[in-house]
Structures are given as structure tokens and as C-alpha cells.
Amino acid sequence: MVNRTVTVKRRGFVYRLQFFKRPWFQTWLSMTVLAVLMSVVMLTTDNEAVVPAALFYGAAAAPLAFAMATHTRTGFATSVPPSVLLGMFLFGGGISLALGGFFDAEFIRDLNSPEILVVGFIEELAKFLPVLAMALTGRYLDVRSGVALGFAAALGFAVLESMSYGLQAALSDGITAAESTLIGRGLTEPFGHLAWTGLLCALAFTSWQKRGKVTLTAGLVGGYLLVALLHSANDGLLTYESKNPVLFLGYLAVAVTSYVLFRLGTRSLTLPAAGAQPRPQPA
């Protein structure tokens, strides 16, 4: 029995190492290759018509791959109709970015000042508001649906935000700089927007599912403060102009903490048993 347990653990470890066979990794790799290909086409032909495609593939590759990896682990996306998730991605993400962009501009005049520390409080609230609006309809109050909706809104926000940064880099330094910016942002995605919003939704909807309605709870307030502080610390350490290695170590610590807390917050979201797939609630 002990030998069998060890064998199963070893097989599981080997399987985890073979991430290159996973759909999420293949999606990330394919989209990244397409982004680079579009950039090469632009550089060799001066055809700027492919720039939007290059920015989209580069911006969407990592967030989409992380969402796919999370779904593979939890099956959470099956709890909400695809049309609702698509709407949350397109409109929830767009509304979130519009709100975040407006209030960021109002309250953060200098990125290299303490003003940057309010960014998490602004953007985490902006991403959560569309999810809250959907929850107030009473249709989606379970944790699985809440995290799925939160991921969709955060995915839209993350893609659009990265595209804006990529466009700024392309206009100032060229398409190569834009792709470098997008790939760099992509490598930090498992520790960023999707993880923060996913954690907040997991904490909020855990309380709402138990009560059967949307209420102001300690889980909601505490979760919001937690992810806002992590987000602000992340951006503050990342944008502060200093070569002090301690700041980079601090950034890594915040990133790891964000991901670990997200995994802990969603540990109850396991794959449904065979033959017991959750049915999406009506749109």
C-alpha cells in the first residue's frame, strides 16, 4: 500500500512536470508565437495593419493561459453560461478599465510617488463592481460562479490594460519594445489581476453563498483590503525608480504571496466527480 502511494505521487509529480503538454501552455505558446510573428511581419514589410493583432495576442496569451489552467484544476467555468462569461469579459472588463483609468488619472499624478499606493484600492474595486452587479441579480451566488465571473472581468481588464501599455511602448520605442513589454507583463500574470480578483470573489461569495444573498460581510471587506494592499504593493515596488535589490525581492515576495493566497482561497474549488458536472445557471 505504501509503495503504491509513493508510485502514484511520483506519477503525479512527473505529470506536473510535463506542463508543455497541457492545453493552457500550448495556448500560451501559440499566441506568443503569433504575437512575435505579427511583429516580424510589421518589421519586414512596414505593414502597420498587423500591429493591433500583435498587441492582442501578446496581451491575451498569459492571462488566458492562466484562466485555462485554473479551469483545468477547478472546472469553475462550467458554472456560468458561456454567453455570460463572454459578456463579463467584454463589458465587465471594459467598464472596469474605464473606471480604473479615470480614477487612476485623478488620484495618481506621479507613478514614482506615494500616490501609486492607491492604485490597488481603485482598480480592485473597479474590477469587482461588474461582478457585484451580476451577484445582485441573485442568479450567481455560489463560490464557483463568483470566481468564474471575477476571472472573466479581470481577464478583460488585464488584456485591455496590457494592450494599452503595449501601444504606448510601440509608439515610443517600436513594436519590438511593445512585445517585450507584453511578454514581461505576461510572466507576472499568475501573480496579478486574475489572482487578486479571484481571491476577492472567493472570499466574498463564500459568505454570500452561505447567506443566500449579497451582504456586506467581514469576508468582503477583509478580502478587498487584502487584495488592494497586495496590488498597491506590487505596483509600487514595480514602478519605483531604484536599483536597490531589496525592492525586487520585496516584489517577488508580494507576487508569491498573491499566488499562494489565491490558491488557498480557491482550494475548495475542485473538479466535480465524474458524471456530476455542474450545470450552468440560466443567463
C-alpha positions as CSV (number, residue, x, y, z in Angstrom):
1,M,0.0,0.0,0.0
2,V,2.8,2.4,0.9
3,N,4.7,1.5,-2.4
4,R,1.5,2.1,-4.4
5,T,1.1,5.5,-2.7
6,V,4.6,6.5,-3.5
7,T,4.2,5.4,-7.1
8,V,1.1,7.5,-7.5
9,K,2.8,10.5,-6.0
10,R,5.7,10.1,-8.4
11,R,3.5,9.8,-11.4
12,G,1.6,12.9,-10.3
13,F,4.9,14.8,-9.9
14,V,6.0,13.6,-13.4
15,Y,2.7,14.7,-14.8
16,R,3.0,18.1,-13.4
17,L,6.5,18.4,-14.9
18,Q,5.0,17.7,-18.3
19,F,3.3,21.1,-18.4
20,F,4.3,21.6,-22.1
21,K,1.6,19.0,-23.0
22,R,-1.1,21.0,-21.2
23,P,-3.7,22.9,-23.3
24,W,-3.0,26.1,-21.3
25,F,0.7,26.0,-22.1
26,Q,0.1,25.2,-25.7
27,T,-2.3,28.1,-25.9
28,W,0.2,30.5,-24.3
29,L,3.0,29.3,-26.6
30,S,0.8,29.5,-29.8
31,M,-0.4,33.0,-29.0
32,T,3.1,34.2,-28.1
33,V,4.4,32.9,-31.3
34,L,1.7,34.6,-33.3
35,A,2.4,37.9,-31.5
36,V,6.1,37.6,-32.4
37,L,5.2,36.6,-36.0
38,M,3.0,39.6,-36.4
39,S,5.8,41.8,-35.1
40,V,8.2,40.2,-37.6
41,V,5.7,40.9,-40.4
42,M,5.5,44.5,-39.4
43,L,9.2,45.0,-39.2
44,T,9.9,43.3,-42.5
45,T,7.1,44.9,-44.5
46,D,6.3,48.1,-42.7
47,N,2.7,46.9,-42.7
48,E,1.3,48.6,-39.5
49,A,-2.1,46.9,-40.1
50,V,-0.9,43.9,-38.1
51,V,0.1,45.9,-35.0
52,P,-3.3,45.5,-33.3
53,A,-3.2,41.8,-33.8
54,A,0.4,41.6,-32.4
55,L,-0.7,43.6,-29.3
56,F,-3.8,41.5,-28.8
57,Y,-2.0,38.1,-29.0
58,G,0.8,39.4,-26.8
59,A,-1.6,40.8,-24.2
60,A,-4.0,37.9,-24.1
61,A,-1.6,35.0,-24.1
62,A,-0.7,34.8,-20.5
63,P,-4.0,35.8,-18.8
64,L,-5.9,33.4,-21.0
65,A,-3.5,30.6,-20.3
66,F,-3.7,31.2,-16.5
67,A,-7.5,31.2,-16.7
68,M,-7.4,27.9,-18.7
69,A,-5.0,26.4,-16.1
70,T,-7.3,27.4,-13.3
71,H,-10.3,25.9,-15.1
72,T,-8.4,22.6,-15.6
73,R,-7.8,22.5,-11.8
74,T,-11.3,23.6,-10.7
75,G,-13.8,23.3,-13.6
76,F,-15.2,26.6,-12.5
77,A,-16.0,28.0,-15.9
78,T,-18.8,25.4,-16.4
79,S,-20.9,27.0,-13.6
80,V,-21.8,30.1,-15.7
81,P,-23.2,30.1,-19.3
82,P,-20.5,30.9,-21.9
83,S,-22.5,33.9,-23.1
84,V,-22.5,35.4,-19.6
85,L,-18.7,34.9,-19.2
86,L,-18.1,36.4,-22.7
87,G,-20.3,39.4,-21.7
88,M,-18.4,39.8,-18.4
89,F,-15.1,39.6,-20.3
90,L,-16.1,42.2,-22.9
91,F,-18.2,44.6,-21.0
92,G,-17.2,43.9,-17.4
93,G,-13.5,44.2,-18.3
94,G,-14.2,47.3,-20.4
95,I,-16.2,49.1,-17.7
96,S,-13.5,48.1,-15.1
97,L,-10.7,49.6,-17.2
98,A,-12.7,52.8,-17.9
99,L,-13.4,53.3,-14.2
100,G,-9.9,52.4,-13.2
101,G,-8.3,54.6,-15.9
102,F,-10.4,57.6,-14.9
103,F,-9.7,57.4,-11.2
104,D,-6.1,56.4,-11.6
105,A,-5.6,59.6,-13.6
106,E,-7.4,61.7,-11.0
107,F,-5.6,60.4,-7.9
108,I,-2.2,59.2,-9.3
109,R,-0.3,62.1,-10.9
110,D,3.2,60.7,-10.3
111,L,3.9,57.0,-10.5
112,N,7.1,57.4,-8.6
113,S,5.4,58.9,-5.6
114,P,3.3,57.5,-2.7
115,E,0.3,58.3,-4.8
116,I,0.8,54.9,-6.5
117,L,-0.2,53.2,-3.3
118,V,-3.9,53.9,-4.0
119,V,-3.9,52.0,-7.3
120,G,-4.9,48.7,-5.7
121,F,-7.9,50.3,-4.0
122,I,-9.0,51.9,-7.2
123,E,-8.5,49.0,-9.6
124,E,-9.7,46.2,-7.4
125,L,-12.9,48.0,-6.7
126,A,-13.3,48.7,-10.4
127,K,-12.9,45.1,-11.4
128,F,-15.3,43.9,-8.6
129,L,-18.2,46.2,-9.4
130,P,-19.4,44.4,-12.5
131,V,-19.2,41.1,-10.6
132,L,-21.2,42.7,-7.7
133,A,-23.8,43.9,-10.2
134,M,-24.3,40.4,-11.5
135,A,-24.4,38.9,-8.0
136,L,-27.1,41.4,-7.0
137,T,-29.4,39.8,-9.6
138,G,-29.4,36.7,-7.3
139,R,-28.6,34.3,-10.2
140,Y,-25.0,33.7,-9.3
141,L,-24.2,33.5,-5.6
142,D,-22.2,30.3,-5.3
143,V,-18.4,30.5,-5.0
144,R,-17.7,28.6,-8.2
145,S,-19.8,31.0,-10.3
146,G,-18.4,34.1,-8.4
147,V,-14.8,33.2,-9.1
148,A,-15.6,32.4,-12.8
149,L,-17.3,35.8,-13.2
150,G,-14.4,37.5,-11.4
151,F,-11.9,35.8,-13.6
152,A,-13.8,36.9,-16.7
153,A,-13.9,40.6,-15.6
154,A,-10.2,40.5,-14.6
155,L,-9.3,38.8,-17.8
156,G,-10.9,41.6,-19.9
157,F,-9.2,44.2,-17.7
158,A,-5.8,42.6,-17.9
159,V,-5.9,42.1,-21.6
160,L,-7.1,45.7,-22.3
161,E,-4.6,47.2,-19.8
162,S,-1.7,45.3,-21.3
163,M,-2.7,46.3,-24.8
164,S,-2.6,49.9,-23.7
165,Y,0.9,49.6,-22.2
166,G,2.0,47.7,-25.4
167,L,0.6,50.5,-27.6
168,Q,2.5,53.1,-25.5
169,A,5.7,51.2,-25.9
170,A,5.1,50.7,-29.7
171,L,4.5,54.4,-30.3
172,S,7.6,55.5,-28.3
173,D,10.1,52.7,-28.9
174,G,8.7,50.4,-31.6
175,I,6.9,47.1,-31.9
176,T,9.9,45.1,-30.5
177,A,9.7,47.1,-27.3
178,A,6.0,46.5,-27.2
179,E,6.3,42.8,-27.4
180,S,9.0,42.8,-24.8
181,T,6.6,44.7,-22.5
182,L,3.8,42.3,-23.1
183,I,5.8,39.2,-22.6
184,G,7.3,40.6,-19.4
185,R,3.8,41.5,-18.1
186,G,2.6,38.1,-19.1
187,L,5.2,36.3,-17.0
188,T,3.8,38.0,-13.9
189,E,0.1,37.4,-14.7
190,P,-0.3,34.4,-12.3
191,F,0.5,36.8,-9.5
192,G,-1.6,39.7,-10.7
193,H,-5.1,40.8,-11.7
194,L,-6.7,37.4,-12.1
195,A,-5.3,36.1,-8.8
196,W,-6.3,39.2,-6.9
197,T,-9.9,39.3,-8.3
198,G,-10.2,35.6,-8.0
199,L,-9.2,35.7,-4.3
200,L,-11.6,38.6,-3.6
201,C,-14.5,36.8,-5.3
202,A,-13.8,33.5,-3.5
203,L,-13.9,35.3,-0.1
204,A,-17.0,37.4,-0.9
205,F,-19.0,34.6,-2.5
206,T,-18.2,32.2,0.3
207,S,-20.1,34.5,2.6
208,W,-22.9,35.2,0.2
209,Q,-23.4,31.6,-0.7
210,K,-24.0,30.8,3.0
211,R,-26.4,33.6,3.5
212,G,-28.2,33.3,0.1
213,K,-27.9,37.0,-0.6
214,V,-25.4,39.8,-1.2
215,T,-24.5,41.5,2.1
216,L,-21.6,43.5,3.5
217,T,-19.5,40.9,5.3
218,A,-16.2,40.7,7.0
219,G,-15.0,38.4,4.2
220,L,-15.8,41.0,1.6
221,V,-14.2,43.9,3.5
222,G,-11.2,41.9,4.6
223,G,-10.8,40.4,1.1
224,Y,-11.0,43.8,-0.6
225,L,-8.4,45.4,1.8
226,L,-6.1,42.4,1.3
227,V,-6.1,42.3,-2.5
228,A,-5.9,46.1,-2.6
229,L,-2.8,46.2,-0.4
230,L,-1.2,43.4,-2.4
231,H,-2.0,45.2,-5.7
232,S,-0.7,48.5,-4.4
233,A,2.5,47.0,-3.0
234,N,3.0,45.1,-6.3
235,D,2.7,48.2,-8.5
236,G,4.6,50.4,-6.0
237,L,7.6,48.2,-5.9
238,L,7.5,47.6,-9.6
239,T,7.3,51.3,-10.7
240,Y,9.6,52.8,-8.1
241,E,12.8,54.0,-9.8
242,S,15.5,52.4,-7.9
243,K,18.2,49.7,-8.5
244,N,18.0,48.5,-4.9
245,P,17.8,44.7,-5.0
246,V,15.7,44.7,-1.8
247,L,12.9,46.3,-3.7
248,F,13.0,43.5,-6.3
249,L,13.0,40.9,-3.5
250,G,10.0,42.6,-2.0
251,Y,8.2,42.5,-5.3
252,L,8.9,38.7,-5.6
253,A,7.6,38.3,-2.0
254,V,4.3,40.1,-2.9
255,A,4.0,38.1,-6.1
256,V,4.4,34.7,-4.3
257,T,2.1,35.8,-1.5
258,S,-0.6,36.8,-4.0
259,Y,-0.5,33.4,-5.8
260,V,-0.3,31.3,-2.6
261,L,-3.3,33.2,-1.1
262,F,-5.2,32.8,-4.3
263,R,-4.6,29.0,-4.3
264,L,-5.6,28.8,-0.6
265,G,-8.7,30.8,-1.3
266,T,-9.8,28.6,-4.1
267,R,-8.7,25.2,-2.7
268,S,-12.4,24.2,-2.2
269,L,-13.0,24.5,-5.9
270,T,-12.1,21.0,-7.1
271,L,-13.2,19.2,-10.2
272,P,-16.7,17.8,-9.9
273,A,-16.9,14.0,-9.7
274,A,-17.4,12.1,-13.0
275,G,-21.0,12.3,-14.2
276,A,-21.7,15.2,-11.8
277,Q,-20.7,18.2,-13.9
278,P,-22.3,21.4,-12.6
279,R,-25.0,22.9,-14.8
280,P,-24.6,26.5,-15.8
281,Q,-27.3,28.6,-14.3
282,P,-29.7,30.3,-16.8
283,A,-28.5,33.5,-18.4
